[in-house]
Amino acid sequence: MRTSTSLIAFSLAALLTVGCKGKENVPSTTSPPPPTTTTAAVSVSAIDVGRTLNADKTIGDNTDTFKPMDTIYVSVATNGTSAGTSLSARFTYGADGQVVKDESRQIAPTGAATTEFHIAKPDGWPEGRYKVEVSLNGQAAGTKFFEVKKG
């Protein structure tokens, strides 16, 4: 009887071991969680100033010196993804920082993007030093200086 009890105990142990190992190879019926989507923050990668604008809103001729009758274009390159970002350009003149124009645009980039700002004055810009400050969601993102000269 002792042999029968030992044989039964051994058989049960063997069955439990095989049963547990068999479960490891059974595929799971639960699905893995869906991949999460992350949005990359938008950042300013370049600010260019010039007299002409290309069709893709990049500057055709980078310069920091303008004539009084020129239209002054600013091209702001951004990278990242956002459903809504505020991009602003503030143009100022002279040592006292007189505001020439302050403009904001709502953008929703899905990667690399370019936004254009410009200023024009039909009767001509006064000679002197100017600055354009670019902000992204109210935070400073870059500054460019340029000058208006006669001739």
C-alpha positions in Angstrom: 0.0 0.0 0.0 2.9 2.2 0.8 4.1 1.8 -2.8 0.7 2.6 -4.2 0.5 5.8 -2.1 4.0 6.9 -3.2 3.2 6.1 -6.8 -0.1 8.2 -6.6 1.7 11.1 -4.9 4.5 11.0 -7.6 1.9 10.8 -10.4 0.0 13.8 -9.0 3.2 15.8 -8.6 4.2 15.0 -12.2 0.7 16.0 -13.5 0.8 19.3 -11.6 4.3 20.1 -12.9 3.3 19.4 -16.5 0.0 21.3 -16.1 1.8 24.4 -14.8 4.4 24.3 -17.5 1.8 23.9 -20.2 0.1 27.2 -19.2 3.3 29.1 -20.0 3.0 28.2 -23.7 -0.7 29.1 -23.9 -1.2 32.5 -25.7 -2.9 35.2 -23.7 -6.4 36.1 -24.7 -6.0 39.8 -23.6 -4.8 42.3 -26.1 -1.7 44.5 -25.4 -2.6 48.1 -24.6 -2.8 50.4 -27.6 0.3 52.5 -28.3 0.2 55.9 -26.7 0.5 58.9 -28.9 2.7 61.6 -27.7 2.9 65.1 -29.1 6.2 66.7 -29.5 6.5 70.2 -28.2 6.8 72.9 -30.8 10.1 74.8 -31.0 11.5 77.5 -33.2 14.4 76.2 -35.2 15.2 79.3 -37.3 14.3 83.0 -37.8 15.3 84.6 -41.1 14.8 88.2 -42.3 14.8 89.4 -45.9 13.3 91.4 -48.8 11.6 88.6 -50.7 9.5 85.5 -49.7 9.5 82.2 -51.5 6.3 80.2 -52.1 7.1 77.9 -49.1 7.3 81.0 -46.9 11.1 80.9 -46.6 13.2 84.0 -47.2 14.4 84.4 -50.8 17.3 86.7 -50.0 18.5 86.8 -46.3 19.7 90.2 -45.3 19.8 92.5 -42.3 20.0 95.8 -44.2 16.9 97.3 -45.9 16.0 100.4 -47.8 13.2 102.7 -46.6 10.7 101.5 -49.2 11.4 97.7 -48.7 8.8 95.3 -47.3 10.6 93.4 -44.5 9.8 89.7 -44.3 10.4 87.4 -41.3 10.2 83.7 -41.8 9.9 81.5 -38.7 10.7 77.8 -39.0 9.2 75.5 -36.3 9.5 71.8 -35.5 7.0 69.7 -33.6 3.4 68.9 -33.4 0.6 70.8 -31.7 -3.2 71.2 -32.1 -2.8 74.9 -31.2 0.2 77.1 -30.7 0.5 80.8 -30.6 3.4 82.2 -32.6 4.0 86.0 -32.3 6.4 88.6 -33.9 6.9 92.0 -32.4 8.7 94.5 -34.5 10.3 97.5 -32.7 12.3 100.5 -33.7 15.1 102.6 -32.1 16.7 102.6 -28.7 13.4 103.2 -26.9 11.8 100.1 -28.5 8.9 101.9 -30.2 6.5 99.2 -31.3 6.0 99.1 -35.1 3.8 96.0 -35.3 2.8 93.2 -32.9 1.2 90.3 -34.6 0.2 86.8 -33.4 -0.9 83.7 -35.4 -2.4 80.5 -34.3 -0.6 77.5 -35.8 -1.2 73.8 -35.7 2.0 72.2 -37.1 2.4 68.4 -37.6 6.1 68.5 -38.1 8.4 71.1 -39.7 6.5 74.2 -40.7 7.2 77.8 -41.7 5.2 80.9 -40.8 5.6 84.4 -42.3 5.3 87.8 -40.8 6.0 91.1 -42.6 5.9 94.9 -42.2 5.6 97.5 -45.0 5.3 101.3 -44.9 4.2 102.9 -48.2 5.8 106.3 -47.3 9.1 104.6 -46.2 10.7 103.4 -43.0 12.8 105.8 -41.0 16.5 105.0 -41.0 17.8 103.2 -37.9 18.0 99.9 -36.1 15.0 97.6 -35.8 14.4 94.4 -34.0 11.9 91.5 -34.3 11.2 89.4 -31.3 9.6 86.0 -31.9 7.5 84.3 -29.1 6.0 80.9 -28.9 3.0 80.6 -26.5 4.1 83.8 -24.8 7.7 82.6 -24.3 10.7 84.3 -26.0 11.9 82.1 -28.9 14.4 84.3 -30.6 15.4 87.8 -31.8 16.7 89.2 -35.0 18.1 92.7 -35.5 18.1 94.6 -38.8 18.7 98.1 -40.1 17.1 100.5 -42.5 19.5 102.7 -44.5 19.1 105.1 -47.5 20.9 104.2 -50.7 
